[in-house]
Amino acid sequence: MDRPQSSQSPQSPLLIAVIGLGTMGTGIADVMACAGHEVIGIDISEAAARQAVETVEASTARAVRHERITGQERTAALARFRTFPDLQAAAEADLVIEVVTEHFETKREVLTALDGIVKPGAIIATGTNALSVTQLASHTSRPDRVLGLHFFAPAQKMKLVEVVSTVLTSPEATESVTALVRALGKEPVPVGDRPGFIADGLLFGYLNQAAAMYEARYATREDIDAAMRLGCGLPMGPLALLDLIGIDTAQTVLEAMYEASRDRLHAPSPVLKQLSAAGLLGRKTGRGFYTYEASGSATVVPDADTPQAGGAADQGRPVSRVGVAGSGTMATGIAEVFAKAGYEVVLAARGQDKADKAAAQLAKSLDRSVAKGRLTQEQRDAAVARVTAAGSLDAFAEVDLAVEAVAEDLAVKQQLFATLDKVCKPGAVLATTTSSLPVIAIATSTSRPQDVIGMHFFNPAPAMKLVEVVRTVLTADDVHATVREVCGKVKKHAVDCGDRAGFIVNALLFPYLNNAVKMVQEHYATVEDIDAAMKLGGGYPMGPFELLDVVGLDVSLAIEQVLHKEFRDPGLAPSPLLEHLVSAGCLGRKTGRGFREYARR
């Protein structure tokens, strides 16, 4: 890249040096060689160099088998990849990418040495995701030719590359590298120089909160991970992901983030420091939050913390008839879940007309399932026949389980539960689907708080597998056992959590969403770039702003306010930008405008 950009096409072959042949360095070398560039891999470890060659050979062989490249292209790519033990091999490189250990002094030494070796027009890129690119660049004589180039693992598959410019980086250098990344078939996202950049800046705060939740024994590691996979559609749970990334790496990134932000949410959870000090770094050492078959293995094996299958459990109460209170999407979805599972269901709303309309919506949903081949016509008809629409809660007199799914308003729920207390038979289990309100405050509006429990379904209830089961300090053991048994019968995955704001999913999800809003508020990145970064770099099914607009900005703000009030952490204070949008009536898709504009229906 010492050649003028006007005469040097980004598709033209370059000589690229990759310093550090660990997993990431090898992946980058593989990508560059397959794209037609000459690649010099440099590592002081002969074993690492040999492993890198073997890895690229195996990776390209898989690519041939899957018909992504031809055998001839594989042979040519392997011929373009050479390894050396000394930095002098990078002397003629157009672009040098260092991906050595995430330690400032180590990286500084490498960049300083490269500065005296590579030709004047070369660009030097650091693969750091936590350290200051500006500070690293200042230790060279060419800070205008130094930038960050943050690939995501595995580099061969992940589309996102964050291109990090400092205040000293020349626009020409940034443009040149951005063009190269795009020519690789990757998605370059421009970011400024701050710890974590976009993807890791949002991801590691969330991971840290999950570690703190586990450390507090609020929920088991299995339940935390299952909740985020099933409740948010994430490819991995946060604790399993920390083990994959490496506990030591996570601690380093969080330390750098906290140094820059002084946000307590970025202060590494003590459990991360303890695991790191003990050498329990995750998969690479065979043990972290989980225990693995061997160092480097992805296979989890049972340990002392693994839940025991078939252990002694309290006997639940018999349930054959279920009452669902409400007429909205969540209520009809929950009623559908129970009806399909064979329960007799009473669907009660405020007035017979609303109840009949809700039952009709339930029937339409089942019709769609038949059309998609998920149900037979006979199964659909049987489920519809099990549902009775009622215009009053008096119809709940004989239900064994009453589930409310009305407005997320404490006074409304308390009034409803006071009514359930009067109409439901003794021994009936009373469940609330609240996602943010204190279950105990709802329970104490009855004369039988021991029979009250949280049963938080996720929307759409027929499709989402997760139910958060929320015990209060007064919930009876057999009530908890009843709900766990019912969840199993309706084919939902139950996770246990205590009665505190946000439970598991919302307590981890909404601070992450709030931090994304703060990034836009601070003009660090655009809505589009942040959404792209989290989908392409984190494997998230939706970007944070897509999700906020779907959930509703008013709903999101209300949950964030509850979290802030409960935990009193300044880092949880809702972003002013979110508050302003809600005040302006820009609530997301339902109003046609939120963080994006939508066509009005």
ABEGO torsion letter per residue (X at the ends): XABBAAABBAABBBBBBBBEABAAAAAAAAAAAAAGBBBBBBBABAAAAAAAAAAAAAAAAAAAAAGABBAAAAAAAAAABBBBABAAAAAABABBBBBBBBBAAAAAAAAAAAAAABBAABBBBBABAABBAAAAAAABABAAABBBBBBBOBAAABABBBBBBBAABBAAAAAAAAAAAAAAGBBBBBBBBBBGEAAAAAAAAAAAAAAAAAAAGABBAAAAAAAAAAAAGBABBAAAAAAAAEAAAAAAAAAAAAAAAGBAAABBBAAAAAAAAAGBAEAAAGBBABBBABBGBABBBBBAABBBBGBBBBBBBBBABBBBBEABAAAAAAAAAAAAAGBBBBBBBBEAAAAAAAAAAAAAAAAAAAAAGABBAAAAAAAAAABBBBABAAAAAABABBBBBBBBBAAAAAAAAAAAAAABBBGBBBBBABAABBAAAAAAABABAAABBBBBBBOBAAABABBBBBBBAABBAAAAAAAAAAAAAAGBBBBBBBBBBGEAAAAAAAAAAAAAAAAAAAGABBAAAAAAAAAAAAGBABBAAAAAAAAEAAAAAAAAAAAAAAAGBAAABBBAAAAAAAAAGBAEAAAGBBABBBBBX
